[in-house]
Amino acid sequence: MHRSALLLLLLTVAAAAAAGVHGRARPADGTPAGKFWEHALPGSPMPDAVAELVQKGIDHSPLLPRNSSSAAPYIVQGCRFEYICHFKAAADAAAATGVFFREEEARVGATMAVYFPAAAGAAVLPGILPRAAAASAPFGDLAAVLARFGVAPGSDQAAEAGDTLRWCRAPPIAGERRACATSLEATVGAAARMLLPTVAGAMWAAGSALPKGGGLPRQEYAVAAVEELGGGGRHVSCHVAPFPYAVYQCHATAPESSRALVVTLRGLERGGPEVAMVAVCHLDTRGWNPEHPGLEALHTKPGGAPVCHFMPYGHLVFGVKAAQP
């Protein structure tokens, strides 16, 4: 997209409020990323998880002179399932996490067994670098990245970082658009470019309202509310990929091929939490790998029943707000 077209889009985005539940109004106050978000996505407050990862990128990056420590490790290990690997790791740790679910389960009154491991939040995910620092990072040079962030070559973390680069370089599957972004500003821009053909109003962003630890205790949850987020049948999902600093792997499918929801879960055990989870239902899985963990978890095949999944801590969904009459 030409810079002028992107600027026009962002000005259009800045003119309207977002739809749905997007977390409390708590942006990373005073940071360039926070100011950019407020300008580009007014009425769509930055999710707490993203604000925490923005601050972490400022405080803990070896690329910045005022960092207080080396980059924190990331924990997604043994993963070879592209952007969905976070769920695969969770599935290996628990026989049934409930991260994947069937479309018909997202209805008020239904119950779902859900479990997010506690070690999935700000303490272990990589920080989101400021745009200037991300621009100076050697993203495409794996050896340089590992050396700069103190990751041992040959380690599980090095292998996962290599997998992330391969995903970013690989061609998309049929009907998919994909991009990788190394800053919050770049992530918003990537989503805007993917949504540009259908933009008729404003762009919104949404993330699950998980606590800082990133987890939900294993128990039965009642579906207390379900709200469909707009988007004209097209959404962009952006997942935090395993890398020494935050890399968002964003992908979008053909129009009318996905639904985005906010599913409010209420724990049924005494003192159980209530949390608003953003979820995406993929309606067309014909091009998926048959070994995709979502297909395996739901005992279906490519092209079968829709596959829905909750968005983990720090992950984002973008969509288009319907134009006002």
Buried (B, 14 or more C-beta within 10 A) or exposed (E): EEEEEBEBBBEBBBEBEBBBBBBEEBBBEEBBBBEBBBEBBBBBBBBBBBBBBBBBBBBBBBBBEEBEEEBBBBBBBEBEBBBBBBBBBBBEEBEEBBBBBBBEBBEEEBEBBBBBBBEBBBBBBBBBBBBEBBEEBEBEEBEEBBEBBEBEEEEBBBBBBBBBBEBBEEEEBEEBBBBBBBBBBBBBBBBBBBBBEBBEBBBBBBBBBBBEBBBBBBBBBBBBEBBEBBBBBBBBBBBBBBBBBBBBBBBBBBBEBBBBBBBBBBBEEEEBBEBBBBBBBBBBBEEBBEEBBBBBBBEBBBEEBBBBBBBBBBBBBBBBBBEEE
